[in-house]
């Protein structure tokens, strides 16, 4: 590693351990890094690494491929093959990067398939890469929202999303095991629901149609994970309403307006659902908080 800021190099790193999977949130000034055959021979953990650039500019070279990365871009590379990388900030702000480490064997793809995508730019706003970017950023920024026993589920979700991101870029979705495809489909559906919660027309039938599947298939997907579609939609809407009712900046907004904002078109239905979920009426909850 090297830097033209070696004399006053200031950096920070937070590492979240999820068993075999690690998430690192890093900030640093200008930096260059080289992994040589000698270093690999000395010690190689056999990791696949995923980089998500949050700010600044980065470059990566591996397998004689060169890629430039900006904010929002993803790139995969291997610890088992030589690579060169650099990063430079834009202006006075440091480079910000999220790094996901996982054993190559954890991915449900062959090493050759993973290597085909190494050192190529993956736009973080498209397809499964968008889900991966959002999930990775949320876990890195809000680790306190998860308990230690959540680590296996978090690592499984990250591995599934990375596997699907790689497979989608290679057009190799059929190579993924059925259980991985199913878990990732559930995540896609749930993310769609979150984005459309304000729509009163968000019904299980509408969700199924948006994903080109039958309502029966959608219900089965949720049931296999101990959920029902309607109750999951209702819970997400209630949680948004509860959050807004506790927000002092929204204290002047009528409760009915809050309910309507999150898709409850009937005030009576909302009041009954809220009391059933939280044990108090919406007005009582707002008063207490």
C-alpha positions, 0 to 999 in steps of 0.5 A: 500500500502507498499514498502521497498523503503518507505524512498525514494519512488519516483513515477510519475503518469499521468492520462488521463480522458475520462469521465467514462474511465481513463488511468493512466501512472505510474512509481514507485519502489517496491510496494505491494498493498492489497484491503481488504473486509473492504476497499471495504465496505467503498468505491467501485467504481465498476470498472474493471481495466486492467493493462499493464506491460511496464517494471518490474515484477508484481504479482496479486491474485484474486478469489484464482488465482495467476498470474505473469506478465512481460513486455507486459502482460495484466491482468484484475481485479475487484475493487469489490473483494479483491485482492493482488498485487506486483511489482518489478523493474528489475535493477535500472529502475522503474516499468512502468505500464499503468492502464485502469479504467472503470465501470463494466457496460460499458463492453458488457459482464456479470460480471461473464464472466469478473470475469472468466478472472480476475488475469490471464495472457493475452499475449499482443502480441496476437489477440485483446490483441495486438490491445488493448495494442498498442492503449492504449499505443498510447493514454497514450503516445500521449494525445496531439494528441487528442482534448477534443471532441475525449474523447467519441470516445477514451473511446468507442474504449478502451471499445470495445477492452477490451470487445473483448480481454476478449471475445476472451480469453473466446471464447465468441465473440457471446456475444458481441453486433453487433455494438461492433464487427463491430467497432473492426473489422474496427480497425483490418482492419485498423491496417492490412492496416497500417502494409502493406502500403509499399506493392504496392499490398495492394488493397481493394480486398487483404485486404478483402481476408486477413480478410476472407470477400468479397470486398463488405462486406469490402466496406460496413464496411468502408461506415458505418463509412463514409469512403472508403477503397481506399481513407483511404489507400491512405490517410495513405500512403500520411501521411507517405510520408509527414512525411518522406519528413519533416524529415531532416534525410531523406533529401537526399532520392529521393522523388520517393524513398519515394513514392515507400517506401510507396506503390506509384509505379507511381511517377506521380500518387503520385505527383498528389495525394500529390498536391491534398491532401496538395496543394503543390507538394512534392518537394515544401513541402520538401523545405518549411519544 
